[in-house]
Amino acid sequence: MKQTHAIVLTLVALLGACTTANNTASVGGISLVNSTLDIKRFSVTPTLETRALPKNGPRGFDADDPAIWVNSEDGRLSLVAATLKRGGMDIYDMQGQLIQHIPAKPAPACATGFGAQPCPHVGGRWNNVDVVYDFNINGEKHDLFVVSDRGTDTIDIFKIDYAAHRSGAAPVQNITSSRNTPQIFTQSQADLNDGDTAYGLAAVKRDSTHVFVTQNNQSVVAELILQAENNGEVGYQIVRHMVFPSKFLLPDHTVWQACTDSDGEYPHFEGIVADTEHNALYLAQEDIGLWRVALDQPGDVAQWSLFARVNDYGNPYTRTWSDAEEEYHCDPATDIRTQFGSEYLHADVEGLTLYDAGDGDGYLTVSSQGNNSVVLYQRTTLKPVAVFDVVAGTIDGVMETDGMMISEANLGPAFTQGALIMQDGENQDSEIQPSTNFKYVDWKAIADQL
């Protein structure tokens, strides 16, 4: 997919740039407004946490992204799926206890024998996960976890069967099609080994069930449609690939792009969430900012809007090559600040999730990984209204958050108004170091501050 970026500068140039009298500039049809809003700032503490997951080791149990499945009969019996990259996926209950572990797929074998080279093939690497409710399989409705696999450049589909769990069986079962799972961005095993593969993911039900998947190291997003098969498995069809800008015209008519570690890489997306009530698909381009796309016409470039930018957006930097690390180092200029970015968002922008307060109200919630905070945007206006940190209480706080998800449902006595579940990239209160895990935050503690 790298060749698709030949059109990016053309796209930006065609859209052009202009400046208006109210200090608002249009960059590729994108509104640039320097916000000085005085918004609420506060801290909360986590309620509980999952097991510590060691980063080191042959499989690297590195926590990444959670998804909450709400048990409609009893919220206390809800489940949390949590990806561990090369470590597979954990299934937790609402007390943070592990009830199932699913290992990642092994790497394909290489040739053996005299003269064989070290095998470069990569195994499964589950990156992001989302939930689908009431998916029709042979006339029966089933709830699903859908997971992006960065190692195989595919998605995997798991059926949630809580009745099986109550009888002692595993609650989550892999029903991914054995014949209808094409590679999403790549064509060969060599391409897979390069790693420009499936990354972030969001699922949404419209007339059919769509899954949006982002590409690692590239500014590309794919749209898929899930397809049930007669044998009870679920596959998918690729609908389109969308190439987003990676270079931007600034109000002074210069072209700016975010710094990358390697040539051929572009600022990618990971966090992604759909808001059906507002016909919006939100995407977090990690080094750029937050995009809004029309959910019913995601390929319509005229309806793409970059409504918030990271703090360093548009700022100059020096890019130098390091022979020792075999990558570029990016050193920002300390004496020049363009102030095109948001004071609240600090790259990387990572997890995106919605809090649904009803009647279309609520919050778009964003992980600002660069300063270990969470930013709340009003769902109807997309104006920032609050910034909060998750700090240490009876357990340690949250650092370097990657994925997160909110459910507004009553999930039991500890989470009567819902829960925010977050990846903690630097789990501190564990004998296992370095480690990661997931923290559960009572939404009521956040709501009381708001």
Secondary structure, DSSP 8 states (H G I E B T S, - for coil): -GGGGGGHHHHHHHH-EEE-TTSEEEETTEEEE------EEEEE--SEE---EES-SSS------EEEE--SS-GGG-EEEEE-BTT-EEEE-TTS-EEEEE----------STT----------EEEEEEEEEEEETTEEEEEEEEEETTTTEEEEEEE-HHHHHTTS-SEEE-B-SS----SS--SHHHHHHT--EEEEEEEESSSEEEEEEETTSSEEEEEEEEE-TTS-EEEEEEEEEE--SEEE-TTS-EEE---SSTT----EEEEEEEGGGTEEEEEETTTEEEEEETT-TT-GGG-EEEEE-TTTT--EEEEEETTTTEEEEEE-SS-----S-SS--S-EEEEEEEEEETTEEEEEEEEGGGTEEEEEETTT--EEEEEEE--SSS----S---EEEE-S--SGGGTT-EEEEEETT--SSSSSSEEEEEEEEHHHHHHH-
